[in-house]
Amino acid sequence: MPKYTWDHIHLRTANPEATAQWYERMLGAEVIRSMQQGKPRIDLKLGGANIFIAQVLTVSGIDAVVADLKAKGVEFTREPTTVRPGVRVAFLRAPEGVSIELLDRNIA
């Protein structure tokens, strides 16, 4: 059987700085701050794993947002779905196979 290892893990959060500080303070993670494409980036090293922290892309009115993006030719890998009461998500495919999560907490 092949041996599997983690290259990296992604964490999505509304507050990357607070998340990084918690992992540093509570679990002893090493926080690595850098710039990527002119924007601040926060990564962690924890237990030998690279953890990339990124902000969740939030929207209001996810169904209309998805319809607008589809009209522009954006491909979705997951249609808008209610994951729990009051929270809907959708995933779109960006260049290079990047997956972007849209999160709507403002549904009626």
QUIFEN-V592974 format. One record per backbone hydrogen bond with DSSP energy under -0.5 kcal/mol. CO is the residue of the C=O (numbers start at 0). NH is the residue of the N-H. If there is no record, write none. Layout:
co=CO nh=NH
co=CO nh=NH
//
This chain:
co=6 nh=49
co=8 nh=51
co=10 nh=53
co=12 nh=55
co=14 nh=18
co=15 nh=19
co=16 nh=20
co=17 nh=21
co=18 nh=22
co=19 nh=23
co=20 nh=24
co=21 nh=25
co=21 nh=26
co=22 nh=26
co=22 nh=28
co=23 nh=27
co=28 nh=30
co=29 nh=44
co=30 nh=32
co=31 nh=42
co=33 nh=40
co=35 nh=38
co=38 nh=35
co=40 nh=33
co=41 nh=52
co=42 nh=31
co=43 nh=50
co=44 nh=29
co=45 nh=48
co=48 nh=45
co=48 nh=50
co=49 nh=8
co=50 nh=43
co=50 nh=52
co=51 nh=10
co=51 nh=53
co=52 nh=41
co=53 nh=12
co=55 nh=57
co=56 nh=102
co=60 nh=63
co=60 nh=64
co=61 nh=65
co=62 nh=66
co=63 nh=67
co=64 nh=68
co=65 nh=69
co=66 nh=70
co=67 nh=71
co=68 nh=71
co=68 nh=73
co=69 nh=72
co=74 nh=92
co=77 nh=90
co=80 nh=82
co=80 nh=88
co=83 nh=86
co=85 nh=106
co=86 nh=82
co=86 nh=83
co=87 nh=103
co=88 nh=80
co=89 nh=101
co=90 nh=76
co=90 nh=77
co=91 nh=93
co=91 nh=99
co=92 nh=74
co=93 nh=96
co=94 nh=97
co=97 nh=93
co=97 nh=99
co=99 nh=91
co=100 nh=56
co=101 nh=89
co=102 nh=58
co=102 nh=104
co=103 nh=87
//
